[in-house]
């Protein structure tokens, strides 16, 4: 797979602990069932930017931490690769397929994913899927694949509109990275920053770069610059 130069390795700056908000409880419970071997197929869905890719990376990392093999693949990116590439995924303990809706209208890739599910299941592996659509909403030409996906445990991810979810995510990510934001910045980010998980995390990364090397006491000019940056990320 590396010879194909695909970006399919998990982005490891993600942890399950990032998703500690109350709205993520059902998702995290399903992840625990994955680790316990009680679930072999898990499907998460939600709008663009709601943190699905970050979650899949975190799930992969949680498997790698216990010595299992795991890989995250964006099907949107994989569509440009030779279809034989997908067979290389069969040896992993966990395969996380992001953007499953990308194969709607592409029957030969639907067949490839169907065979991956069957072969992965026969080998005792597990699969995680993500999509902007619930399984029953996918317009798949291959009904057998639709049936397999509908059999998966499926959970909708939270939208990010809940303050408690945003607070928990922001607090967990900053603690894990060892980053401290001035309380005024933290509060402004929660109140006026983006609600969507992906945009919130992008904003945090930009703030980290902006604040790198800054003194503990920030000037009013610097604060205004920070607030302006946060405003640019508003949902």
Secondary structure by P-SEA (a helix, b strand, c coil): cccccccccccccccccccccccaaaaaaaaaaaaaccccbbbbbbcccccaaaaaaaaaaaaaaabbbbbbbccccccccccccccccccccbbbbcccccccccaaaaaaaaaaaaaaaaabbbbbbbccccccccccccaaaaaaaaacccccccccccaaaaaaaaaaaaaaacccccaaaaaaaaacccccaaaaaaaaaaaaaaaccccccccaaaaaaaaaaaaaacc
